[in-house]
């Protein structure tokens, strides 16, 4: 199989590396207008075939990975699908809901694989967090809180919400097995003239009575990649930057009536008691998520299967991002329609993998 990577920047170069390691991929083709990037990547991988434009590369590929600026995703994906190519689009799928829906429907009509590059849905730590929630280990989920912070990198065409929040929206939808009904966003432009570089999103999942808070920033002295899930029995923290103990389960809780179940805790005298227990970190096999993702893309093409993060999955995230953008501008909550999309985790590809399994080609 011959796979082209459109864009030789941060994510494109990673896809080139990973795809070059897969036995099923006979040729990796780079499409990058900048000569310096083409030369740099071909120096690292002499077998890489490189072109400066997509038209020249099209006859040499069976599928495309689109890793260009977000505002270009929709047009490039549509062009690839019209040419009969299978497509993996880095997050976000597009920056427009109607365009996202059109390319999803186009891929379905053409019987082509369309996959959204939601890398964290191929992360074994996220699978473990999802399974911990589904198994009831945390009790009833009260809320989810995420933080994705760093100093930069400022993007030329989108604000911090479009750049960083797709990861957390995808993660939250995945671990809760649901889509939000209401989106509200706040943000400010500080170092940039008009693009928000700090933002806060609130997602309300009314059907399961859970709210999620998403904080994203290009203006923070620390790099933070954290998801916290607070339940009625326990709490869990997923730290993507931890080399060990990516998931930590805290046996801590607040109880509103009576003592904690095992009697270990303290009372506040106002009907609230606190339970303090130990901290555990489950073990699980971990593999580079991008490798799992790209291998899954290749496997879906070979088998004619629908990806776990199919076009509908990508569209669901785009809907939230557009709603957040609207909320930023109009300073009000935005309600989403939920009747047009398949349930999370089912789509047209069946259930997503468990924490103990691997997405394989």
Number of C-alpha atoms within 10 A of each C-alpha: 14 15 24 30 29 27 24 24 16 10 15 22 20 16 26 24 16 18 26 19 14 15 10 15 14 13 20 27 25 31 28 21 16 14 11 11 18 21 13 12 19 16 11 10 14 9 13 19 17 22 20 16 14 18 10 11 18 19 9 15 18 18 28 26 29 30 26 21 18 21 17 15 23 22 13 20 27 20 14 21 22 14 13 17 23 26 28 28 25 22 27 27 35 28 21 17 19 13 18 26 18 13 23 25 15 16 23 14 9 13 15 21 26 32 29 27 27 29 20 19 25 26 23 24 25 24 23 21 27 20 18 18 22 16 10 14 18 23 17 17 22 16 17 23 18 25 21 20 21 17 13 14 12 18 15 10 12 16 23 26 26 23 21 22 28 21 19 25 24 23 23 26 21 22 22 21 16 17 26 27 16 19 26 22 26 18 24 16 14 13 13 11 8 10 19 22 27 21 22 20 24 20 24 20 19 13 10 15 11 17 18 22 21 22 23 26 28 25 18 15 10 10 16 17 17 19 23 21 22 21 21 17 20 23 23 25 21 21 20 18 12 11 7 11 18 21 23 18 22 19 17 20 20 19 17 12 11 11 18 19 10 8 9 12 17 14 17 8 7 8 11 14 19 17 20 15 14 8 13 13 14 13 12 16 10 12 13 12 18 21 22 20 29 24 21 23 30 24 18 22 20 13 9 12 17 23 26 28 29 21 28 25 29 26 25 24 27 26 21 27 24 18 21 30 21 17 20 21 12 11 14 14 17 20 15 14 10 12 7 8 13 13 15 21 20 14 19 17 14 13 11 19 16 14 20 12 12 16 20 14 17
